[in-house]
């Protein structure tokens, strides 16, 4: 689902979601051909959701505030339990901005641990913790490398990649599971 309060952006989104086609006469070139006619005026894709996806999304919207509130509780708990570990915790703004806290990404203080990023990651996975990595720098991906990008082009993105680990973060994460994640991370770092 995508929402915006910008009319021009909304029109562009509607256009792109349907293969870039329009049935609006004022958007077409040439003479009108009737109600059956459409024109592809942009390169778009099939970004339309199914009716089932729409119904599920609509029902989930009713729970959004609860989901976000729970994510804040989990993040606050992680912040408290992880504060003494050799990690950089996510920065949370205390101003008018608001995040849904989709991810909780910690960054290893590599100089303070005797393990590689990969060793910590694999240790967590071996302990049954579903950590992940968000995100691998796009310029290191094969498609982009074929277009001329290479490793070293964006050193800060690569540094982030070598330090970042995403901890489990979902509304039904229990207090016991949070403790298990933290304990596993303590083991992985020691």
Steps between C-alpha positions, in 0.01 A plus 500: 500500500628844418344822620578866438342839547667629182249499210765494228686213665172308545425538128850376411463201734164407344658519157804287583302231685315410182774458238511877444162498329225760520140529389492873576447689169693805620809284562495337154650611173299511178126480451279325757399149398216429741462362850659166413829664400809546714858612438824403662665836567769386748700184562311352793448163662221292646510642852132439569423302811243224504164536675621261770814709558285814521261341752789373712676837484182681598448271801865544605465880492262471795785343700778731379514721810527193724772347280707819504454547875623145559802557275588805712476286814729238348751762380505661845562159658782426253649844566510428872634143475763569234643825633816343650591286199757605237228621266365819354126503558249657263454873538144599578393859452307669778347766278194521279618215274342162554620159392312173481825332614490249218853383587729497803856512363803489728851572379798310634783701651751290313804644679359377833426139404725221381254359248401588148158618400442165333600305812255696714224463241555125460519449876160665538351283228654184652333595830163510324469878483360628169733793450532655159693766313333816377643587254783382277636805314331511163817599314652161594219307332582332165257705290646828622855373466427423134410870458838612636458525877764323707586421858660802662278754323297563817722421799249610766232268360754216502603582857135489604460165323795357694351606835121473474283221634121521511348348813153343502232768524133413468195584711452152643861471621469395866707621794655152521595511132656845545709360786603204282610734221708710741655194666592353161655830395703516821630148425573588138702804600703331774 
